[in-house]
Amino acid sequence: MPKYYVNDNSQTNGDHEVHQEGCSWMPKQENRTYLGYHSTCKSAVQKAKEHYSQVNGCYHCSKECHTS
């Protein structure tokens, strides 16, 4: 199972993006929160919602959880 992280810095629309480890768009270590191992991005997004109310999957590494 892959490790997931949420970006602590929000996008301009307020979203905090969830990234799978190894994503080329993953934020720097000091700007992300570890979410743990997840079998799908959906469970990682749910975990991120414990930290932030507005969460979205990364378009590049968690596309199935990305909403426009």
HTML snippet that shows the backbone in 3Dmol.js (N, CA, C, O; Angstrom):
<script src="https://3Dmol.org/build/3Dmol-min.js"></script>
<div id="view" style="width:600px;height:400px;position:relative"></div>
<script>
const pdb = `
ATOM      1  N   MET A   1       0.844  -1.188   0.000  1.00  0.00           N
ATOM      2  CA  MET A   1       0.000   0.000   0.000  1.00  0.00           C
ATOM      3  C   MET A   1       0.886   1.247   0.000  1.00  0.00           C
ATOM      4  O   MET A   1       1.915   1.283   0.675  1.00  0.00           O
ATOM      5  N   PRO A   2       0.486   2.256  -0.751  1.00  0.00           N
ATOM      6  CA  PRO A   2       1.274   3.493  -0.794  1.00  0.00           C
ATOM      7  C   PRO A   2       1.031   4.387   0.422  1.00  0.00           C
ATOM      8  O   PRO A   2      -0.012   4.317   1.073  1.00  0.00           O
ATOM      9  N   LYS A   3       2.018   5.223   0.704  1.00  0.00           N
ATOM     10  CA  LYS A   3       1.897   6.246   1.744  1.00  0.00           C
ATOM     11  C   LYS A   3       1.270   7.488   1.120  1.00  0.00           C
ATOM     12  O   LYS A   3       1.513   7.800  -0.045  1.00  0.00           O
ATOM     13  N   TYR A   4       0.465   8.186   1.903  1.00  0.00           N
ATOM     14  CA  TYR A   4      -0.185   9.410   1.441  1.00  0.00           C
ATOM     15  C   TYR A   4       0.124  10.562   2.387  1.00  0.00           C
ATOM     16  O   TYR A   4       0.381  10.375   3.576  1.00  0.00           O
ATOM     17  N   TYR A   5       0.087  11.769   1.807  1.00  0.00           N
ATOM     18  CA  TYR A   5       0.340  13.009   2.534  1.00  0.00           C
ATOM     19  C   TYR A   5      -0.675  14.048   2.082  1.00  0.00           C
ATOM     20  O   TYR A   5      -1.198  13.976   0.970  1.00  0.00           O
ATOM     21  N   VAL A   6      -0.949  15.017   2.956  1.00  0.00           N
ATOM     22  CA  VAL A   6      -1.790  16.151   2.567  1.00  0.00           C
ATOM     23  C   VAL A   6      -0.939  17.411   2.638  1.00  0.00           C
ATOM     24  O   VAL A   6      -0.142  17.592   3.559  1.00  0.00           O
ATOM     25  N   ASN A   7      -1.120  18.263   1.665  1.00  0.00           N
ATOM     26  CA  ASN A   7      -0.412  19.537   1.608  1.00  0.00           C
ATOM     27  C   ASN A   7      -1.003  20.468   2.662  1.00  0.00           C
ATOM     28  O   ASN A   7      -2.209  20.716   2.671  1.00  0.00           O
ATOM     29  N   ASP A   8      -0.160  20.980   3.542  1.00  0.00           N
ATOM     30  CA  ASP A   8      -0.625  21.894   4.589  1.00  0.00           C
ATOM     31  C   ASP A   8      -0.917  23.282   4.043  1.00  0.00           C
ATOM     32  O   ASP A   8      -1.627  24.063   4.677  1.00  0.00           O
ATOM     33  N   ASN A   9      -0.376  23.592   2.874  1.00  0.00           N
ATOM     34  CA  ASN A   9      -0.661  24.861   2.208  1.00  0.00           C
ATOM     35  C   ASN A   9      -1.803  24.641   1.225  1.00  0.00           C
ATOM     36  O   ASN A   9      -1.745  23.733   0.395  1.00  0.00           O
ATOM     37  N   SER A  10      -2.818  25.449   1.313  1.00  0.00           N
ATOM     38  CA  SER A  10      -3.971  25.280   0.426  1.00  0.00           C
ATOM     39  C   SER A  10      -3.693  25.866  -0.953  1.00  0.00           C
ATOM     40  O   SER A  10      -2.850  26.747  -1.120  1.00  0.00           O
ATOM     41  N   GLN A  11      -4.427  25.350  -1.934  1.00  0.00           N
ATOM     42  CA  GLN A  11      -4.399  25.891  -3.282  1.00  0.00           C
ATOM     43  C   GLN A  11      -5.151  27.228  -3.254  1.00  0.00           C
ATOM     44  O   GLN A  11      -5.734  27.589  -2.232  1.00  0.00           O
ATOM     45  N   THR A  12      -5.141  27.954  -4.363  1.00  0.00           N
ATOM     46  CA  THR A  12      -5.825  29.257  -4.400  1.00  0.00           C
ATOM     47  C   THR A  12      -7.326  29.121  -4.156  1.00  0.00           C
ATOM     48  O   THR A  12      -7.965  30.067  -3.696  1.00  0.00           O
ATOM     49  N   ASN A  13      -7.898  27.946  -4.463  1.00  0.00           N
ATOM     50  CA  ASN A  13      -9.339  27.738  -4.242  1.00  0.00           C
ATOM     51  C   ASN A  13      -9.641  27.212  -2.840  1.00  0.00           C
ATOM     52  O   ASN A  13     -10.803  26.968  -2.513  1.00  0.00           O
ATOM     53  N   GLY A  14      -8.618  27.035  -2.011  1.00  0.00           N
ATOM     54  CA  GLY A  14      -8.811  26.579  -0.636  1.00  0.00           C
ATOM     55  C   GLY A  14      -8.600  25.092  -0.421  1.00  0.00           C
ATOM     56  O   GLY A  14      -8.599  24.636   0.723  1.00  0.00           O
ATOM     57  N   ASP A  15      -8.420  24.319  -1.489  1.00  0.00           N
ATOM     58  CA  ASP A  15      -8.217  22.871  -1.366  1.00  0.00           C
ATOM     59  C   ASP A  15      -6.842  22.545  -0.784  1.00  0.00           C
ATOM     60  O   ASP A  15      -5.845  23.190  -1.107  1.00  0.00           O
ATOM     61  N   HIS A  16      -6.812  21.540   0.072  1.00  0.00           N
ATOM     62  CA  HIS A  16      -5.567  20.934   0.541  1.00  0.00           C
ATOM     63  C   HIS A  16      -5.460  19.618  -0.218  1.00  0.00           C
ATOM     64  O   HIS A  16      -6.296  18.731  -0.042  1.00  0.00           O
ATOM     65  N   GLU A  17      -4.441  19.483  -1.058  1.00  0.00           N
ATOM     66  CA  GLU A  17      -4.338  18.322  -1.938  1.00  0.00           C
ATOM     67  C   GLU A  17      -3.660  17.136  -1.261  1.00  0.00           C
ATOM     68  O   GLU A  17      -2.695  17.280  -0.511  1.00  0.00           O
ATOM     69  N   VAL A  18      -4.207  15.954  -1.556  1.00  0.00           N
ATOM     70  CA  VAL A  18      -3.668  14.687  -1.070  1.00  0.00           C
ATOM     71  C   VAL A  18      -2.759  14.108  -2.146  1.00  0.00           C
ATOM     72  O   VAL A  18      -3.134  14.029  -3.316  1.00  0.00           O
ATOM     73  N   HIS A  19      -1.553  13.702  -1.731  1.00  0.00           N
ATOM     74  CA  HIS A  19      -0.552  13.165  -2.649  1.00  0.00           C
ATOM     75  C   HIS A  19      -0.082  11.790  -2.209  1.00  0.00           C
ATOM     76  O   HIS A  19       0.034  11.503  -1.017  1.00  0.00           O
ATOM     77  N   GLN A  20       0.183  10.955  -3.187  1.00  0.00           N
ATOM     78  CA  GLN A  20       0.792   9.656  -2.942  1.00  0.00           C
ATOM     79  C   GLN A  20       2.305   9.839  -2.925  1.00  0.00           C
ATOM     80  O   GLN A  20       2.843  10.612  -3.718  1.00  0.00           O
ATOM     81  N   GLU A  21       2.996   9.133  -2.028  1.00  0.00           N
ATOM     82  CA  GLU A  21       4.449   9.249  -1.957  1.00  0.00           C
ATOM     83  C   GLU A  21       5.070   8.984  -3.326  1.00  0.00           C
ATOM     84  O   GLU A  21       4.705   8.032  -4.016  1.00  0.00           O
ATOM     85  N   GLY A  22       6.005   9.838  -3.700  1.00  0.00           N
ATOM     86  CA  GLY A  22       6.664   9.713  -4.988  1.00  0.00           C
ATOM     87  C   GLY A  22       6.113  10.641  -6.048  1.00  0.00           C
ATOM     88  O   GLY A  22       6.693  10.757  -7.128  1.00  0.00           O
ATOM     89  N   CYS A  23       5.005  11.305  -5.765  1.00  0.00           N
ATOM     90  CA  CYS A  23       4.409  12.240  -6.722  1.00  0.00           C
ATOM     91  C   CYS A  23       5.377  13.405  -6.955  1.00  0.00           C
ATOM     92  O   CYS A  23       5.963  13.944  -6.016  1.00  0.00           O
ATOM     93  N   SER A  24       5.527  13.775  -8.217  1.00  0.00           N
ATOM     94  CA  SER A  24       6.431  14.894  -8.522  1.00  0.00           C
ATOM     95  C   SER A  24       5.856  16.233  -8.063  1.00  0.00           C
ATOM     96  O   SER A  24       6.579  17.229  -8.050  1.00  0.00           O
ATOM     97  N   TRP A  25       4.594  16.286  -7.689  1.00  0.00           N
ATOM     98  CA  TRP A  25       3.948  17.512  -7.213  1.00  0.00           C
ATOM     99  C   TRP A  25       3.818  17.548  -5.689  1.00  0.00           C
ATOM    100  O   TRP A  25       3.194  18.458  -5.143  1.00  0.00           O
ATOM    101  N   MET A  26       4.401  16.565  -5.003  1.00  0.00           N
ATOM    102  CA  MET A  26       4.288  16.509  -3.549  1.00  0.00           C
ATOM    103  C   MET A  26       4.989  17.707  -2.922  1.00  0.00           C
ATOM    104  O   MET A  26       6.079  18.084  -3.354  1.00  0.00           O
ATOM    105  N   PRO A  27       4.375  18.309  -1.907  1.00  0.00           N
ATOM    106  CA  PRO A  27       4.992  19.470  -1.249  1.00  0.00           C
ATOM    107  C   PRO A  27       6.233  19.062  -0.459  1.00  0.00           C
ATOM    108  O   PRO A  27       6.458  17.886  -0.174  1.00  0.00           O
ATOM    109  N   LYS A  28       7.027  20.070  -0.117  1.00  0.00           N
ATOM    110  CA  LYS A  28       8.212  19.836   0.699  1.00  0.00           C
ATOM    111  C   LYS A  28       7.808  19.228   2.035  1.00  0.00           C
ATOM    112  O   LYS A  28       6.676  19.389   2.491  1.00  0.00           O
ATOM    113  N   GLN A  29       8.745  18.532   2.648  1.00  0.00           N
ATOM    114  CA  GLN A  29       8.486  17.824   3.897  1.00  0.00           C
ATOM    115  C   GLN A  29       7.889  18.731   4.974  1.00  0.00           C
ATOM    116  O   GLN A  29       7.005  18.311   5.720  1.00  0.00           O
ATOM    117  N   GLU A  30       8.372  19.971   5.054  1.00  0.00           N
ATOM    118  CA  GLU A  30       7.879  20.873   6.099  1.00  0.00           C
ATOM    119  C   GLU A  30       6.479  21.416   5.810  1.00  0.00           C
ATOM    120  O   GLU A  30       5.882  22.076   6.661  1.00  0.00           O
ATOM    121  N   ASN A  31       5.958  21.145   4.620  1.00  0.00           N
ATOM    122  CA  ASN A  31       4.635  21.649   4.231  1.00  0.00           C
ATOM    123  C   ASN A  31       3.606  20.537   4.020  1.00  0.00           C
ATOM    124  O   ASN A  31       2.627  20.729   3.299  1.00  0.00           O
ATOM    125  N   ARG A  32       3.821  19.384   4.641  1.00  0.00           N
ATOM    126  CA  ARG A  32       2.885  18.277   4.449  1.00  0.00           C
ATOM    127  C   ARG A  32       2.681  17.509   5.746  1.00  0.00           C
ATOM    128  O   ARG A  32       3.525  17.514   6.643  1.00  0.00           O
ATOM    129  N   THR A  33       1.523  16.845   5.813  1.00  0.00           N
ATOM    130  CA  THR A  33       1.173  16.014   6.962  1.00  0.00           C
ATOM    131  C   THR A  33       1.016  14.587   6.478  1.00  0.00           C
ATOM    132  O   THR A  33       0.323  14.328   5.495  1.00  0.00           O
ATOM    133  N   TYR A  34       1.661  13.661   7.171  1.00  0.00           N
ATOM    134  CA  TYR A  34       1.604  12.245   6.832  1.00  0.00           C
ATOM    135  C   TYR A  34       0.225  11.688   7.182  1.00  0.00           C
ATOM    136  O   TYR A  34      -0.278  11.901   8.286  1.00  0.00           O
ATOM    137  N   LEU A  35      -0.373  10.979   6.241  1.00  0.00           N
ATOM    138  CA  LEU A  35      -1.704  10.395   6.440  1.00  0.00           C
ATOM    139  C   LEU A  35      -1.665   8.891   6.658  1.00  0.00           C
ATOM    140  O   LEU A  35      -2.672   8.298   7.043  1.00  0.00           O
ATOM    141  N   GLY A  36      -0.527   8.271   6.422  1.00  0.00           N
ATOM    142  CA  GLY A  36      -0.397   6.834   6.612  1.00  0.00           C
ATOM    143  C   GLY A  36      -0.508   6.070   5.307  1.00  0.00           C
ATOM    144  O   GLY A  36      -0.568   6.643   4.219  1.00  0.00           O
ATOM    145  N   TYR A  37      -0.533   4.740   5.458  1.00  0.00           N
ATOM    146  CA  TYR A  37      -0.692   3.844   4.309  1.00  0.00           C
ATOM    147  C   TYR A  37      -2.175   3.689   3.998  1.00  0.00           C
ATOM    148  O   TYR A  37      -2.989   3.508   4.903  1.00  0.00           O
ATOM    149  N   HIS A  38      -2.520   3.759   2.720  1.00  0.00           N
ATOM    150  CA  HIS A  38      -3.918   3.590   2.307  1.00  0.00           C
ATOM    151  C   HIS A  38      -3.965   2.781   1.011  1.00  0.00           C
ATOM    152  O   HIS A  38      -3.115   2.934   0.134  1.00  0.00           O
ATOM    153  N   SER A  39      -4.958   1.933   0.912  1.00  0.00           N
ATOM    154  CA  SER A  39      -5.101   1.117  -0.299  1.00  0.00           C
ATOM    155  C   SER A  39      -5.672   1.931  -1.455  1.00  0.00           C
ATOM    156  O   SER A  39      -5.470   1.579  -2.617  1.00  0.00           O
ATOM    157  N   THR A  40      -6.382   3.013  -1.149  1.00  0.00           N
ATOM    158  CA  THR A  40      -6.929   3.888  -2.192  1.00  0.00           C
ATOM    159  C   THR A  40      -6.797   5.336  -1.748  1.00  0.00           C
ATOM    160  O   THR A  40      -6.630   5.627  -0.564  1.00  0.00           O
ATOM    161  N   CYS A  41      -6.875   6.234  -2.718  1.00  0.00           N
ATOM    162  CA  CYS A  41      -6.818   7.653  -2.375  1.00  0.00           C
ATOM    163  C   CYS A  41      -8.088   8.078  -1.624  1.00  0.00           C
ATOM    164  O   CYS A  41      -8.068   9.055  -0.877  1.00  0.00           O
ATOM    165  N   LYS A  42      -9.176   7.355  -1.819  1.00  0.00           N
ATOM    166  CA  LYS A  42     -10.431   7.725  -1.145  1.00  0.00           C
ATOM    167  C   LYS A  42     -10.288   7.677   0.368  1.00  0.00           C
ATOM    168  O   LYS A  42     -10.757   8.576   1.066  1.00  0.00           O
ATOM    169  N   SER A  43      -9.646   6.635   0.879  1.00  0.00           N
ATOM    170  CA  SER A  43      -9.469   6.566   2.330  1.00  0.00           C
ATOM    171  C   SER A  43      -8.457   7.608   2.806  1.00  0.00           C
ATOM    172  O   SER A  43      -8.571   8.118   3.920  1.00  0.00           O
ATOM    173  N   ALA A  44      -7.470   7.924   1.969  1.00  0.00           N
ATOM    174  CA  ALA A  44      -6.502   8.970   2.313  1.00  0.00           C
ATOM    175  C   ALA A  44      -7.179  10.340   2.370  1.00  0.00           C
ATOM    176  O   ALA A  44      -6.880  11.141   3.256  1.00  0.00           O
ATOM    177  N   VAL A  45      -8.080  10.612   1.439  1.00  0.00           N
ATOM    178  CA  VAL A  45      -8.824  11.871   1.446  1.00  0.00           C
ATOM    179  C   VAL A  45      -9.683  11.962   2.708  1.00  0.00           C
ATOM    180  O   VAL A  45      -9.765  13.022   3.328  1.00  0.00           O
ATOM    181  N   GLN A  46     -10.321  10.859   3.089  1.00  0.00           N
ATOM    182  CA  GLN A  46     -11.134  10.849   4.312  1.00  0.00           C
ATOM    183  C   GLN A  46     -10.266  11.163   5.528  1.00  0.00           C
ATOM    184  O   GLN A  46     -10.676  11.917   6.410  1.00  0.00           O
ATOM    185  N   LYS A  47      -9.070  10.586   5.573  1.00  0.00           N
ATOM    186  CA  LYS A  47      -8.150  10.845   6.683  1.00  0.00           C
ATOM    187  C   LYS A  47      -7.727  12.319   6.692  1.00  0.00           C
ATOM    188  O   LYS A  47      -7.635  12.934   7.755  1.00  0.00           O
ATOM    189  N   ALA A  48      -7.474  12.876   5.517  1.00  0.00           N
ATOM    190  CA  ALA A  48      -7.070  14.286   5.419  1.00  0.00           C
ATOM    191  C   ALA A  48      -8.166  15.214   5.925  1.00  0.00           C
ATOM    192  O   ALA A  48      -7.877  16.301   6.424  1.00  0.00           O
ATOM    193  N   LYS A  49      -9.419  14.794   5.802  1.00  0.00           N
ATOM    194  CA  LYS A  49     -10.539  15.611   6.269  1.00  0.00           C
ATOM    195  C   LYS A  49     -10.582  15.717   7.791  1.00  0.00           C
ATOM    196  O   LYS A  49     -11.335  16.524   8.336  1.00  0.00           O
ATOM    197  N   GLU A  50      -9.775  14.906   8.480  1.00  0.00           N
ATOM    198  CA  GLU A  50      -9.636  15.048   9.926  1.00  0.00           C
ATOM    199  C   GLU A  50      -8.773  16.278  10.246  1.00  0.00           C
ATOM    200  O   GLU A  50      -8.814  16.805  11.357  1.00  0.00           O
ATOM    201  N   HIS A  51      -7.997  16.722   9.258  1.00  0.00           N
ATOM    202  CA  HIS A  51      -7.106  17.877   9.438  1.00  0.00           C
ATOM    203  C   HIS A  51      -7.660  19.143   8.782  1.00  0.00           C
ATOM    204  O   HIS A  51      -7.518  20.242   9.318  1.00  0.00           O
ATOM    205  N   TYR A  52      -8.287  18.978   7.626  1.00  0.00           N
ATOM    206  CA  TYR A  52      -8.781  20.116   6.840  1.00  0.00           C
ATOM    207  C   TYR A  52     -10.172  19.803   6.297  1.00  0.00           C
ATOM    208  O   TYR A  52     -10.451  18.666   5.916  1.00  0.00           O
ATOM    209  N   SER A  53     -11.035  20.798   6.261  1.00  0.00           N
ATOM    210  CA  SER A  53     -12.396  20.574   5.779  1.00  0.00           C
ATOM    211  C   SER A  53     -12.470  20.538   4.256  1.00  0.00           C
ATOM    212  O   SER A  53     -13.336  19.868   3.694  1.00  0.00           O
ATOM    213  N   GLN A  54     -11.581  21.242   3.593  1.00  0.00           N
ATOM    214  CA  GLN A  54     -11.606  21.303   2.122  1.00  0.00           C
ATOM    215  C   GLN A  54     -10.390  20.538   1.577  1.00  0.00           C
ATOM    216  O   GLN A  54      -9.260  21.022   1.623  1.00  0.00           O
ATOM    217  N   VAL A  55     -10.655  19.333   1.061  1.00  0.00           N
ATOM    218  CA  VAL A  55      -9.595  18.425   0.622  1.00  0.00           C
ATOM    219  C   VAL A  55      -9.909  17.933  -0.784  1.00  0.00           C
ATOM    220  O   VAL A  55     -11.071  17.764  -1.153  1.00  0.00           O
ATOM    221  N   ASN A  56      -8.850  17.705  -1.565  1.00  0.00           N
ATOM    222  CA  ASN A  56      -9.002  17.209  -2.939  1.00  0.00           C
ATOM    223  C   ASN A  56      -7.821  16.300  -3.239  1.00  0.00           C
ATOM    224  O   ASN A  56      -6.738  16.486  -2.685  1.00  0.00           O
ATOM    225  N   GLY A  57      -8.019  15.328  -4.105  1.00  0.00           N
ATOM    226  CA  GLY A  57      -6.922  14.480  -4.550  1.00  0.00           C
ATOM    227  C   GLY A  57      -6.088  15.206  -5.596  1.00  0.00           C
ATOM    228  O   GLY A  57      -6.612  16.010  -6.367  1.00  0.00           O
ATOM    229  N   CYS A  58      -4.807  14.926  -5.620  1.00  0.00           N
ATOM    230  CA  CYS A  58      -3.906  15.507  -6.621  1.00  0.00           C
ATOM    231  C   CYS A  58      -4.300  15.006  -8.012  1.00  0.00           C
ATOM    232  O   CYS A  58      -4.563  13.819  -8.204  1.00  0.00           O
ATOM    233  N   TYR A  59      -4.337  15.904  -8.954  1.00  0.00           N
ATOM    234  CA  TYR A  59      -4.684  15.561 -10.341  1.00  0.00           C
ATOM    235  C   TYR A  59      -3.698  14.549 -10.914  1.00  0.00           C
ATOM    236  O   TYR A  59      -4.079  13.728 -11.749  1.00  0.00           O
ATOM    237  N   HIS A  60      -2.446  14.593 -10.486  1.00  0.00           N
ATOM    238  CA  HIS A  60      -1.396  13.769 -11.083  1.00  0.00           C
ATOM    239  C   HIS A  60      -1.243  12.397 -10.441  1.00  0.00           C
ATOM    240  O   HIS A  60      -1.011  11.419 -11.152  1.00  0.00           O
ATOM    241  N   CYS A  61      -1.364  12.294  -9.128  1.00  0.00           N
ATOM    242  CA  CYS A  61      -1.121  10.999  -8.472  1.00  0.00           C
ATOM    243  C   CYS A  61      -2.358  10.399  -7.826  1.00  0.00           C
ATOM    244  O   CYS A  61      -2.346   9.221  -7.471  1.00  0.00           O
ATOM    245  N   SER A  62      -3.408  11.161  -7.664  1.00  0.00           N
ATOM    246  CA  SER A  62      -4.648  10.676  -7.053  1.00  0.00           C
ATOM    247  C   SER A  62      -5.827  11.129  -7.901  1.00  0.00           C
ATOM    248  O   SER A  62      -6.829  11.639  -7.400  1.00  0.00           O
ATOM    249  N   LYS A  63      -5.671  10.925  -9.198  1.00  0.00           N
ATOM    250  CA  LYS A  63      -6.634  11.460 -10.172  1.00  0.00           C
ATOM    251  C   LYS A  63      -8.065  10.989  -9.909  1.00  0.00           C
ATOM    252  O   LYS A  63      -9.012  11.751 -10.105  1.00  0.00           O
ATOM    253  N   GLU A  64      -8.230   9.740  -9.466  1.00  0.00           N
ATOM    254  CA  GLU A  64      -9.582   9.236  -9.224  1.00  0.00           C
ATOM    255  C   GLU A  64     -10.273   9.940  -8.061  1.00  0.00           C
ATOM    256  O   GLU A  64     -11.487   9.821  -7.897  1.00  0.00           O
ATOM    257  N   CYS A  65      -9.505  10.674  -7.254  1.00  0.00           N
ATOM    258  CA  CYS A  65     -10.074  11.437  -6.146  1.00  0.00           C
ATOM    259  C   CYS A  65     -10.058  12.939  -6.401  1.00  0.00           C
ATOM    260  O   CYS A  65     -10.446  13.726  -5.538  1.00  0.00           O
ATOM    261  N   HIS A  66      -9.613  13.326  -7.571  1.00  0.00           N
ATOM    262  CA  HIS A  66      -9.543  14.748  -7.921  1.00  0.00           C
ATOM    263  C   HIS A  66     -10.888  15.229  -8.460  1.00  0.00           C
ATOM    264  O   HIS A  66     -11.465  14.620  -9.361  1.00  0.00           O
ATOM    265  N   THR A  67     -11.366  16.316  -7.902  1.00  0.00           N
ATOM    266  CA  THR A  67     -12.576  16.955  -8.427  1.00  0.00           C
ATOM    267  C   THR A  67     -12.198  18.341  -8.932  1.00  0.00           C
ATOM    268  O   THR A  67     -11.308  18.985  -8.375  1.00  0.00           O
ATOM    269  N   SER A  68     -12.856  18.796  -9.965  1.00  0.00           N
ATOM    270  CA  SER A  68     -12.479  20.096 -10.538  1.00  0.00           C
ATOM    271  C   SER A  68     -12.986  21.264  -9.745  1.00  0.00           C
ATOM    272  O   SER A  68     -12.743  22.413 -10.114  1.00  0.00           O
TER     273      SER A  68
END
`;
const viewer = $3Dmol.createViewer("view");
viewer.addModel(pdb, "pdb");
viewer.setStyle({}, {cartoon: {color: "spectrum"}});
viewer.zoomTo();
viewer.render();
</script>
